[in-house]
Amino acid sequence: MPAIDDCLRRAMTIRGAIGASLIDYTTGQSLGLQGGRESVAPHADPTAAALGTASVIHAAMQTAAYAPAVPGDTVEDVIISTSAAYHLIRPVRTGFDSRLVLYVWLDRAEGNLAIARRRIRSLAEDLA
């Protein structure tokens, strides 16, 4: 899909981006993938990463602790930080009941979390 490939290529231009994918969180299937430096994570398995991302976002969307506090409130981002990286997960909002998320893996030393969040929000809006 050209729109997905273009979106993921643009995600990889975010400073510090290591990898990006669009994932159907109901199935754990990746619809597109870019990056994932072998030298950074030789053990990384894109299929396992997609399944893990799906599990995380599914838990955030379905857990009462994260339920909307007011009508129309939704989960905007899920951010997991490690000592070396940020993992940003952004639901893609569409006119229909979308179950897609944009996932970007960001090197913590090179990237800027605030800028990356803004860019990912814009990319997700472009996909919608």
N, C-alpha and C positions, 0 to 999 in steps of 0.2 A: 504494500500500500504506500503510494508516494507520500501522502500527507504524514503518515506515521514515520517513515524513513527520514523525511525532512525535519520533523519535530525532534527526532532523536539526534540527528546530526547537529541541529541547533543547540540541543541540550549539552552536547559534548564540547561546545565552544564556551561553556561556563568555566571560568577559571577554576582549576583544580578538579574538573570532572574526570572521573575514572571510568564510569560506565553509566549507561542509561537504558531503560527499557519501559515499554508500555505493557501492562499486565492486566489480564482479566482476573479480578480477584475472586470470582466465584469458582473458577476452574484451576487457577494457579498457572495458567498458560501465558507465556510471553508472546505478544503479537509483534514484537520488534525488539531488537537489541543492538546496541552500539557500545564499543569500548570493552573495558574489562582487562586492563593491562596484565598480561601473563607474568611480567616481572614483579608486579605488586601483589598479585594473588594467584600463584600457580595452582592452588587447590580449588579455586573458584569454579563452581558448576552453575552455569546460567539457569538450568532447569530447577536446581535446588534453591537458588536465589529467588526465582519467580515464585516458587511454592512458599518460601519463607515470607516473602513480601505479602503474598495473598493472605497468609495466616495472620500477620500483624495487622493489616488494614481491616480484615474481617473482624478481628477481635475489637478493634477500636470502634468500628461501626455498630457492633452488636452488644457491647458491654454497657450496662446501665450507668456506670460511673462516667461515661463519656456521652451519655444521651443528651440530646438538645435541652438546654435550660429554658429556652423560649421558642415559640413557634418559628420555624424557618431556620433555626440554628443548625449548622452542620459541621462535621469534621473538615477542617481546611487542609491541615498537614499532619503528618506523623513524622517526627524527627527522632532518629536514634543516633546518639553520639557515642563514639568510642575515642580512645586516646589518639587514634590515627585518622579517623574518618567521620564524616556525617553521612547518614543514609536518609534521604528525603523522599517521602511518599506523599503524592498529591492526587486526590480523587479528581477525575475528569468529569465535570458536570455537563450534562447534555439535556436536551429537551425531553428525552426518553429516559427510562430507568437504567442509566449507565452503570456498569460494574467495572469500569476501567480506572487504573491508577497509573500515574507517571512516576517512575522511580529513578532517582539520580543518586549515584554513589560519588561522594565528594571527598577529595583529600583534604584533611583538616588543616595541614600546614600551608597549603597553596590556595585553598578556596576561602570565600567569604560567605558565611551562612546567610546573612541578611540579603545580600545581592543575589545569591543563588535562589533563595525563596521567592524573591520578586520575579526572577526570570522564569522559574518553574511555574509560577502562577500564570504568567503570560502565555507560556507554551501550552499549558493545559486549557486555557481559554481559547487559544487558536485551534486546538483539536476539537473543541465542542461544537 
